[in-house]
Amino acid sequence: MRQRLIFNCFSMNVVSHIYHGTWRHPDTTQMNFDSLDTWKELAMLLEKGKFDALFLADVLGIDPAYNGSWDTYIKEGMQIPCNDTGALCAALIGVTENLGLTFTSSIMSEHPFSFARRISTLDHLSKGRIGWNIVTSATHNAAQNFGFDQIVEHDERYRWAEEYMHVVYKLWEGSWDEGAVLADRKNGVYADADKIHRIYHNSERYRVLGPHMCSPSAQRVPVLYQAGSSKVGREFAAKHAEGTFVLYPTIEGARKAIAEQRELAVSVGRRADDIKFIQGFSFVVGSTMEEAWRKSEEIDKWVSYDGMAAHISRDMGIDLGGMDPDMTLEQSNMSGVQGYARMYEDSHNGKKAKVSDLVKALSYSGRMVGTPESIADELEKWQDAGIDGVNMIAQFFPGSYRDFIEHVIPVLQERGLAQREYAPGSLRQKMFPESGGRLPDRHAAAAYRGAFKGHAAAEKTAGGTSVRWEKDKQKEKAAA
């Protein structure tokens, strides 16, 4: 019997997420994205299918990236309007019991102190079902919405993210010791003051004294996800991520890249299996292969070329607007797409990739078409290449998820590839049964466990003011 795969539902609190144009289909409810009923229906469906988590993407701005304008994004509802993902997860806590609730939050959008407090609150309320997808944001408009002239340079954003992680780790892991909460009714003592500490964080962007205003939640630290594919992004994931969202174009590509990323994790003191690789797929299910391909062709009739081209333009920083769809990428002289062009040629017997092929790649990348049995066969091959789970994208909302849950999940359960029942405990315990619900000692966050115990006495003798904090301020003044 095979080890089970993790199954996440990949969505976004918008009209149009990835399959742009399909929101127009009469059977989809995605246009009602701003109704809680829409998401309650999805969440209950996912729990019926024993999905591990709902994962919500997010954006913070809209650049004029297609035809030099933002008009296409507005016209097609392409990730605008976009509602707050954390607020939606909070609303779904009360209508779910086992489903993990993972949302995207950028280091740019919230101060680490308030973010850590919000996460702890959600983790308490959900009994340990919260995950965080760590992003640095990549659009100029996102940066401009938070007071910058333009987006911070790529590698600098990751240095910023590293700083952000140190603050939240100190709050989640270092501020409250184990056993700090006594809840002693008899003696009238709720918490032990000697086991709660300030964190004294002082760095380039943040100055946080602490303590963390929340007691430790079930997980202390949310399950940590990251999806960076650049060198510095992969290094960040190797150090911090427990799950990484990937979209490998081929099985062999997945095998090679996953092996390299696991080696990178080992090089920073973690284990190779400390990171779960969650591959993005969409599924078109039919009772026969012919029916499945007919359904796939029907999807293509609803997909918007302009919407997909605008999405690619934004993500790659290349404006495809006005380009002839039949022009080869070689003729376009666009930097940044030649790698895709070579990959396309290698897998299509030397055929030259056109602009339209690049646009369609977003729709077809990870699209699996077939019967429940053939899809299960294909997922086994991907599992053998190293993936640990599936991040499922829907063409039609929520019909694509319903088809998969009703027809494919039972076959996967028979093969041991999908769980029949939820394991007890937190999201981390479900994903990492040996963890006990907390990050292992070898994770970077664990360095702050007990790190501030020695400062409690100093605070008391200083009349509640940290001697160390005052010394830091004096050093700053002297340096200035």
Beta strands, then each sheet from edge to edge (+ up, - down):
strand 1: 6-12
strand 2: 53-57
strand 3: 100-106
strand 4: 130-135
strand 5: 181-184
strand 6: 189-191
strand 7: 201-202
strand 8: 207-208
strand 9: 223-226
strand 10: 243-246
strand 11: 276-285
strand 12: 367-370
strand 13: 389-393
sheet 1: 12+ 11+ 10+ 9+ 4+ 3+ 2+ 1+ 13+
sheet 2: 5+ 6-
sheet 3: 7+ 8-
end
